[in-house]
Amino acid sequence: MKHTSPVPILWAAFGAAVGSTVIELLLWSIAGDDAVRNLLRDARLTAAIVMGRSVVGTSAGFDPLVMGVATLVHAALSLAYAAVLAKVVRNMSLGAALLTGGAFGLILYGVNLHAFTAIFPWFIPVRGAITLVAHLVFGMTAAVVYHVVKRPV
């Protein structure tokens, strides 16, 4: 059995995590929202998965511990999701991988913002178009980066 390198999955997870965050920041700004406030809010929501619900109601300011925990949670989830997506798109053409990544992102939105809210209800208020687009971008970016990086040189 041929062993494959984890490097393409790591790059896919990193690219997708950064790409989805950047698109959220841009879309919040275009929509006239305070992008930094929303980023810090989402960091508290994400950190609360590990630190508990009490983190959600804390100050809207920057907290290095909350941001660090949120970053680790986001990275871990991105890695897990990218690994699943990589298994699905590994033998696809770039176009098929891109479409599949988009569908994956939409499914991921449903799982994260509808199914998981049964456990983490504090995410319900962030359901919406910008979060949906961020998940779409996540899936597409992860698929494309994986496809490009896994190719033999």
Solvent accessible surface area in square Angstrom, and as a share of the most:
residue,aa,sasa,rsa
1,M,241,1.08
2,K,174,0.74
3,H,164,0.73
4,T,97,0.56
5,S,61,0.40
6,P,79,0.50
7,V,71,0.41
8,P,15,0.09
9,I,39,0.20
10,L,89,0.44
11,W,135,0.47
12,A,1,0.00
13,A,7,0.05
14,F,125,0.52
15,G,19,0.18
16,A,0,0.00
17,A,14,0.11
18,V,67,0.39
19,G,22,0.21
20,S,8,0.05
21,T,37,0.22
22,V,70,0.40
23,I,44,0.22
24,E,26,0.12
25,L,52,0.26
26,L,96,0.48
27,L,44,0.22
28,W,12,0.04
29,S,66,0.43
30,I,141,0.72
31,A,66,0.51
32,G,67,0.64
33,D,65,0.34
34,D,75,0.39
35,A,15,0.12
36,V,97,0.56
37,R,114,0.42
38,N,3,0.02
39,L,54,0.27
40,L,25,0.12
41,R,66,0.24
42,D,27,0.14
43,A,9,0.07
44,R,27,0.10
45,L,10,0.05
46,T,21,0.12
47,A,0,0.00
48,A,1,0.01
49,I,55,0.28
50,V,101,0.58
51,M,66,0.30
52,G,30,0.28
53,R,142,0.52
54,S,92,0.60
55,V,10,0.06
56,V,43,0.25
57,G,72,0.69
58,T,72,0.42
59,S,88,0.57
60,A,56,0.43
61,G,41,0.39
62,F,132,0.55
63,D,66,0.34
64,P,94,0.59
65,L,116,0.58
66,V,10,0.06
67,M,45,0.20
68,G,34,0.33
69,V,26,0.15
70,A,5,0.04
71,T,79,0.46
72,L,129,0.64
73,V,16,0.09
74,H,70,0.31
75,A,52,0.40
76,A,63,0.49
77,L,67,0.33
78,S,3,0.02
79,L,71,0.35
80,A,54,0.42
81,Y,35,0.13
82,A,2,0.01
83,A,36,0.28
84,V,84,0.48
85,L,1,0.01
86,A,3,0.02
87,K,135,0.57
88,V,76,0.44
89,V,0,0.00
90,R,110,0.40
91,N,135,0.69
92,M,62,0.28
93,S,73,0.47
94,L,82,0.41
95,G,43,0.42
96,A,41,0.32
97,A,0,0.00
98,L,63,0.31
99,L,140,0.70
100,T,32,0.19
101,G,0,0.00
102,G,7,0.07
103,A,51,0.39
104,F,32,0.14
105,G,0,0.00
106,L,83,0.41
107,I,114,0.58
108,L,11,0.06
109,Y,26,0.10
110,G,28,0.27
111,V,52,0.30
112,N,30,0.15
113,L,7,0.04
114,H,93,0.41
115,A,60,0.47
116,F,82,0.34
117,T,7,0.04
118,A,93,0.72
119,I,115,0.58
120,F,43,0.18
121,P,47,0.29
122,W,28,0.10
123,F,34,0.14
124,I,77,0.39
125,P,111,0.70
126,V,18,0.10
127,R,85,0.31
128,G,34,0.33
129,A,76,0.59
130,I,38,0.19
131,T,16,0.09
132,L,64,0.32
133,V,51,0.29
134,A,4,0.03
135,H,27,0.12
136,L,54,0.27
137,V,36,0.21
138,F,12,0.05
139,G,0,0.00
140,M,64,0.29
141,T,33,0.19
142,A,1,0.01
143,A,0,0.00
144,V,44,0.25
145,V,36,0.21
146,Y,24,0.09
147,H,20,0.09
148,V,81,0.46
149,V,57,0.33
150,K,66,0.28
151,R,139,0.51
152,P,129,0.81
153,V,198,1.14
